Amino acid sequence: MTGIAIAAATMAGTLNAVTTGVYPTLGALTLIFAFEAVIIGGLGSLWATLLGGTLLGVTQVLVSQVSVPYATLASQLLFLVVLVVRPQGLLGTPEAAG
């Protein structure tokens, strides 16, 4: 199982490097979006993380149709709204929030 995960990550990283290029600060924005996807969905569930990532992606695509510079801002606002309304995430349990 670990081998499959490593192979998938290697293939994804290679394809990403070929299409977008590689530079030193590449991981920072990706790490922020990954963190937001986990928190929006709720801790402790892969399906919740998938839901959070899907919501972030859909939000960015829809907002970028109107104004590209505001796509990242919209995802940050979604993150803040979810934290205010449901601090444990959309599919999280109150015990997971602390």
NURO-437588 format. One line per 8 residues: number of its first residue (from 0); their letters; for each residue x, y, z of N, C-alpha, C, CB. Coordinates in steps of 0.001 Angstrom, whole numbers. Glycine has a CB too. Layout:
BEGIN
NUM) a) X/Y/Z/X/Y/Z/X/Y/Z/X/Y/Z  ...
END
This chain:
BEGIN
0) mtgiaiaa) 821/-1183/0/0/0/0/872/1256/0/-938/-7/1203  1925/1247/784/2823/2401/835/3509/2609/-505/3868/2222/1940  3875/1510/-1154/4520/1603/-2455/3627/2251/-3493/4934/237/-2925  2335/1934/-3460/1385/2536/-4391/1275/4036/-4126/-3/1860/-4271  1233/4423/-2855/1154/5838/-2505/2397/6591/-2947/956/6001/-1009  3558/5990/-2767/4810/6638/-3179/4869/6763/-4694/6030/5846/-2664  4445/5724/-5400/4440/5778/-6859/3477/6844/-7377/4067/4414/-7436  2305/6947/-6773/1327/7956/-7193/1848/9364/-6921/-14/7740/-6471
8) atmagtln) 2478/9572/-5763/3027/10887/-5434/4173/11254/-6365/3504/10918/-3982  4993/10268/-6712/6103/10515/-7634/5587/10894/-9013/7007/9282/-7731  4590/10167/-9494/4027/10471/-10803/3357/11840/-10807/3025/9392/-11214  2619/12172/-9754/1960/13476/-9683/2978/14603/-9626/1038/13543/-8467  4018/14436/-8850/5062/15458/-8763/5795/15659/-10069/6047/15099/-7692  6076/14567/-10764/6765/14654/-12049/5896/15355/-13083/7153/13257/-12545  4636/14979/-13169/3740/15631/-14126/3521/17094/-13792/2407/14914/-14168  3446/17415/-12514/3298/18815/-12104/4535/19616/-12468/3034/18913/-10596
16) avttgvyp) 5711/19058/-12279/6959/19760/-12599/7084/20005/-14092/8166/18963/-12101  6634/19055/-14896/6726/19204/-16348/5779/20285/-16852/6419/17875/-17041  4585/20357/-16278/3589/21300/-16787/3721/22696/-16202/2217/20782/-16510  4162/22833/-14954/4180/24159/-14329/5573/24683/-14039/3404/24123/-13061  6555/23836/-13985/7898/24274/-13620/8136/24113/-12133/8118/25722/-14029  9389/24227/-11745/9768/24051/-10347/10543/25273/-9893/10606/22760/-10148  10177/25804/-8741/10879/26929/-8148/10829/26778/-6630/10258/28288/-8604  11698/27477/-5894/11864/27217/-4460/10614/27411/-3607/12925/28090/-3936
24) tlgaltli) 9740/28317/-3959/8570/28586/-3122/7312/27871/-3617/8314/30078/-3063  7486/26856/-4422/6353/26150/-5009/5467/25491/-3955/6847/25106/-5983  6063/24920/-2937/5300/24145/-1971/4496/24961/-975/6209/23273/-1235  4823/26220/-786/4158/27005/250/2671/27180/-30/4818/28361/378  2316/27602/-1225/909/27815/-1548/154/26487/-1584/771/28541/-2895  787/25449/-2097/163/24132/-2126/-80/23620/-711/1034/23142/-2909  866/23854/187/709/23425/1570/-442/24169/2248/2012/23645/2344  -591/25442/1961/-1693/26216/2536/-3031/25669/2060/-1563/27707/2166
32) fafeavii) -3140/25382/760/-4397/24846/233/-4686/23457/792/-4354/24795/-1296  -3662/22636/964/-3868/21307/1542/-4344/21412/2985/-2576/20482/1470  -3735/22309/3744/-4156/22527/5132/-5606/22996/5181/-3239/23558/5824  -5955/23939/4308/-7329/24439/4285/-8321/23353/3908/-7448/25599/3317  -7959/22477/2968/-8858/21398/2570/-9138/20462/3737/-8266/20615/1399  -8103/20147/4513/-8285/19259/5670/-9159/19931/6723/-6919/18869/6281  -8916/21190/7000/-9681/21884/8040/-11122/22123/7604/-9016/23217/8390  -11347/22486/6348/-12709/22716/5866/-13524/21430/5941/-12692/23254/4422
40) gglgslwa) -12953/20327/5510/-13681/19065/5541/-13888/18541/6944/-12959/18041/4730  -12873/18637/7765/-12944/18108/9128/-11836/17101/9344/-14317/17464/9402  -11257/17113/10503/-10140/16226/10802/-10616/14788/10981/-9407/16699/12057  -9762/13854/10584/-10016/12457/10880/-10705/11655/9797/-10808/12376/12077  -10983/12246/8646/-11679/11506/7613/-11122/11873/6239/-13190/11780/7677  -10802/10860/5458/-10328/11093/4098/-11431/11694/3236/-9822/9790/3477  -12665/11241/3430/-13782/11771/2648/-14031/13235/2971/-15049/10957/2905  -13822/13615/4214/-13978/15018/4587/-12921/15873/3907/-13897/15185/6108
48) tllggtll) -11693/15374/3836/-10630/16099/3154/-10935/16213/1665/-9278/15406/3371  -11472/15158/1084/-11866/15196/-320/-12955/16242/-541/-12351/13813/-782  -13917/16308/364/-14969/17324/269/-14379/18724/393/-16035/17100/1355  -13481/18925/1345/-12858/20236/1515/-12056/20653/298/-11967/20235/2732  -11297/19729/-280/-10521/20040/-1478/-11410/20343/-2673/-9596/18892/-1810  -12505/19604/-2788/-13442/19848/-3882/-14085/21221/-3742/-14523/18757/-3922  -14489/21569/-2531/-15080/22895/-2318/-14092/24019/-2619/-15579/23022/-884  -12840/23837/-2197/-11818/24844/-2509/-11619/24976/-4014/-10485/24484/-1835
56) gvtqvlvs) -11527/23856/-4697/-11314/23876/-6139/-12465/24512/-6891/-11095/22482/-6643  -13675/24129/-6546/-14852/24691/-7207/-14946/26191/-6942/-16135/23982/-6728  -14675/26595/-5707/-14703/28018/-5372/-13689/28789/-6202/-14427/28225/-3879  -12476/28285/-6304/-11446/28983/-7067/-11791/29060/-8550/-10106/28296/-6884  -12326/27987/-9097/-12670/27992/-10524/-13814/28954/-10802/-13047/26578/-10994  -14842/28932/-9973/-15973/29826/-10195/-15581/31294/-10054/-17091/29497/-9224  -14798/31607/-9046/-14386/33001/-8841/-13404/33437/-9922/-13752/33181/-7447  -12556/32535/-10397/-11600/32917/-11438/-12295/33190/-12767/-10551/31826/-11618
64) qvsvpyat) -13522/32717/-12942/-14282/33063/-14142/-14660/34537/-14143/-15539/32199/-14245  -14784/35111/-12957/-15120/36526/-12826/-13852/37366/-12751/-15994/36764/-11582  -12942/37007/-11848/-11713/37771/-11655/-10630/36832/-11126/-11943/38969/-10676  -9593/36627/-11908/-8534/35687/-11542/-7806/36082/-10256/-7537/35579/-12671  -7470/37355/-10041/-6744/37692/-8805/-7526/37401/-7519/-6372/39149/-8830  -8838/37314/-7607/-9634/37084/-6411/-9883/35606/-6120/-10943/37793/-6541  -9360/34701/-6936/-9611/33267/-6730/-9007/32783/-5415/-9041/32450/-7899  -7777/33180/-5132/-7143/32773/-3876/-7834/33428/-2689/-5648/33132/-3883
72) lasqllfl) -8220/34678/-2844/-8940/35372/-1768/-10253/34665/-1449/-9211/36836/-2157  -10943/34207/-2468/-12222/33522/-2245/-12023/32234/-1459/-12910/33217/-3581  -10957/31501/-1756/-10716/30272/-1000/-10357/30576/449/-9601/29455/-1654  -9627/31660/683/-9308/32061/2052/-10577/32475/2808/-8287/33216/2047  -11476/33170/2119/-12728/33569/2757/-13608/32355/3062/-13487/34557/1866  -13624/31376/2161/-14354/30139/2426/-13812/29465/3678/-14263/29183/1221  -12496/29407/3788/-11839/28824/4956/-12279/29544/6237/-10302/28893/4800  -12272/30870/6210/-12657/31637/7393/-14134/31455/7739/-12358/33113/7177
80) vvlvvrpq) -14991/31403/6735/-16425/31223/6980/-16686/29859/7618/-17227/31364/5663  -16029/28820/7106/-16210/27490/7694/-15700/27466/9133/-15481/26420/6851  -14582/28129/9403/-14072/28166/10771/-15020/28895/11720/-12708/28831/10797  -15684/29929/11234/-16612/30670/12087/-17892/29871/12312/-16941/32039/11466  -18423/29266/11250/-19707/28565/11347/-19556/27193/12004/-20325/28408/9958  -18579/26410/11569/-18338/25068/12118/-16852/24879/12346/-18887/23965/11170  -16346/25212/13520/-14912/25107/13789/-14365/23684/13640/-14626/25608/15178  -15186/22653/13761/-14732/21279/13631/-14693/20832/12169/-15632/20357/14435
88) gllgtpea) -15095/21663/11230/-15138/21304/9822/-16521/20836/9422/-14113/20228/9516  -16742/20690/8136/-18074/20341/7664/-18512/18935/8068/-18126/20469/6175  -17595/17979/8028/-17923/16608/8401/-17266/16170/9698/-17522/15676/7302  -16640/17087/10393/-15939/16755/11634/-16885/16654/12818/-14874/17789/11923  -16397/15997/13845/-17169/15881/15079/-16657/16930/16062/-17064/14437/15686  -17493/17376/16987/-17038/18380/17951/-15842/17938/18779/-18159/18739/18868  -15692/16627/19033/-14562/16132/19813/-13241/16332/19076/-14756/14657/20141  -13263/16294/17743/-12036/16437/16945/-11533/17870/16970/-12279/15996/15496
96) ag) -12396/18833/17249/-11999/20243/17242/-11179/20600/18473/-13230/21139/17164  -11223/19803/19482/-10381/20078/20643/-11200/20288/21837/-9509/21262/20424
END
